[in-house]
Amino acid sequence: MKGKSEITSVSFGNYIRKIRIERKYSQYFMAHALDISQNSYCLLENGNTKINLERIVELALIFEIDIHFFILDYLNEFDRPISRNIVSINH
């Protein structure tokens, strides 16, 4: 079941492309920093590769963006409301 705050490959690819271009990083630079081929990085930006949490953390580190801000900015950038179904652990 897809939630409102789900990260999709295509929209996340667009998000990282936007940041990469703003920072004037090449796809080659990003691929090298992620230790993947440039073609693999291109597939990531185009949404043809599934994104996992480890890769999201790596991207935040490369972009020098706090991981929390990185994810929240993505959710806000692409108008994805944060789920209000958060269970409190303080009883």
Secondary structure, 3 states (H helix, E strand, C coil): CCCCCCCCHHHHHHHHHHHHHHCCCCHHHHHHHHCCCHHHHHHHHCCCCCCCHHHHHHHHHHHCCCHHHHHHHHHHHCCCCCCCCCCCCCC
